[in-house]
Amino acid sequence: MCWHHNAEAVTDVVLDEGSPRPATRVEAVPPQPPPQEPSTADWAMRLLDGFDLAIVVCDERGVVRQVSAEARRLAPGVAEGGSLADSAVPELAAAAARGQAAFEASAGGRALVGRRRQLGGGWTAWHLRDVTARRARDDAMLAERARSRFLARASRQLGLSLNPTRTARTVVELAAELGHAATVVLPTGEYVHGVRGATPQVGRWTSEQLPPALVEAMDGTAGGVERHHAAHFGAHRHVDLSRAVEAVTVPLRGAEAPGPALVLWLSGEAQAVEDPDGEVLEEFATRAGTALAAARAHAEQARTAAVLKRGLLPAPLPDVPGLAFGAEYRPATGVGSLGGDFYEVVPSGAGASFVFGDVVGTGVEAAVTSGVVRQALGALRRVPVEPRRALEVLNSSLLDNAPVDRRWFVTAVLGDAEVGVDGGIRLELTGGGHLSPLVLRRDGRAEFVKVGGMLVGALPAASFRTVEVDLRPGEVCVFYSDGVTEARGGADGAELFGAERLAALLTGCHVMPPTAVAQRVVLGAQEWLAGREHDDIAVLALRAAA
């Protein structure tokens, strides 16, 4: 029997010994064709989908031939056999039409960029990328840098002035970069208001005009940055708030309460420095509050110093017949306009009484001590007491009233000048440890007069002495402080000016008016110092009228 491939096959299956069973029919399985391999294009698209790459391939006619899954997500509407114009990203079709190599777009809340690659034969491929997250990171980094630069610049500018109003202007100019406008209100009711880019204006609010939210920010009731509707602040003729929709208040904390407060006015427009969470404003407010507190403290110190200055600076020299006076005063380097050197001249009988002294130390403390000394001696002049006894009383007073941790030491010369009938002057000088005055004689000589005496305020049993000096008409007696003789200069900057150099400087100067003599001493010491630091310098010159 012959079998064909398409015939049914029948076989006998023997199960037992030589006993055939009925035959079972088995159908033959036709051969299967081999599996079809994907095309190269399919493999490429599967690869792109596997790596989430957004690729759109177009032929030479602009017909879309291949679209990856990611491309369909980023550019909905793009489909094989269609056109790029079908995409929900119009910038893609526009870039293809203009032959651009790249484009940027915003679609569906995403930031997209696309680049074109030529594939040959007129075919092109567009690679699309979602850069939303990267842009957000970049924007956040740029914003953080801008905030850091703003705070650094604010710190520099806030430290440039110690004038309260000028500092408040700076706060307003800087704060306006965080919004549309800014207002700083001081505890006195004075305010500074400015719009971004404009010159701030100064005005004053009464307590009745201050809105409750601002009062709370000033008295410390408000906890920090608080937001309000701008309409709640009412209208004010000096502050144009027509464009403001929101007001943000923040205390400018310093040492006092109530303190100043800042109002930041927001208009909904873009800000020069973005601050969505208010952290920059809060940090800026801390720095601004510190700067304003420092400015107010400095202003208060300046006012106090001005009051002291009016009471402690030497009074103008009087006109006394037969006598001519001249004086110069230079406080120590870096202590302002106050120091411990002092002098005073008071007309008395046929001449004048005077005092010239030097408190050990410099600055405000020395100036206050000199004021105490001058007041004590002024009171003693009103009672009939000899100069030596006056120094003894002053010595006891300084010992009794000096602070526990320090002593008040003073050197002083008390003088009485009596004009004679011949135009000469008899000087009675009582010394309390001061430098020897210098007498300029008519023959041009400069001679020292030793007065002596002990330092005032140093010892309970201090002794003082009195000497007499006669000045003929035209002769001059010069009193000076140790700021002159102890001025350091020379080649190494350490050599003292000294008494001998002073005598040489004034030799032959008896012909000069006493004011010119005093100026010559100060100028000589300053030339020797050559700009170096120095102690208080004081000079008093007395001349017998020629």
Secondary structure, DSSP 8 states (H G I E B T S, - for coil): ----TTS-EEE--EEETTEE---EEE-------------HHHHHHHHHHHTT-EEEEE-TTSBEEEE-HHHHHHSTT--TTSBGGGSS-HHHHHHHHHT-SEEEEEETTEEEEEEEEEEETTEEEEEEEE-HHHHHHHHHHHHHHHHHHHHHHHHHHHTS---HHHHHHHHHHHHGGGSSEEEEE-TTSEEEEEETTS--EEEE--TTTS-HHHHHHHHT-S-S-EEEEGGGG--BTTB--TT--EEEEEE---SSSS--EEEEEE-SS--SS--TTSHHHHHHHHHHHHHHHHHHHHHHHHHHHHHHHHHHS------BTTEEEEEEEE--TTSTT--SEEEEEEEETTEEEEEEEEESS-HHHHHHHHHHHHHHHHHHHTS---HHHHHHHHHHHHHHHS-TT----EEEEEEEEEE-TTS-EEEEEEEEB----EEE-TTS-EEE-------BTT-TT---EEEEEEE-TT-EEEEE-HHHHT-EESSSS-EE--HHHHHHHHTTGGGS-HHHHHHHHHHHHHHHHTT-----EEEEEEEE--
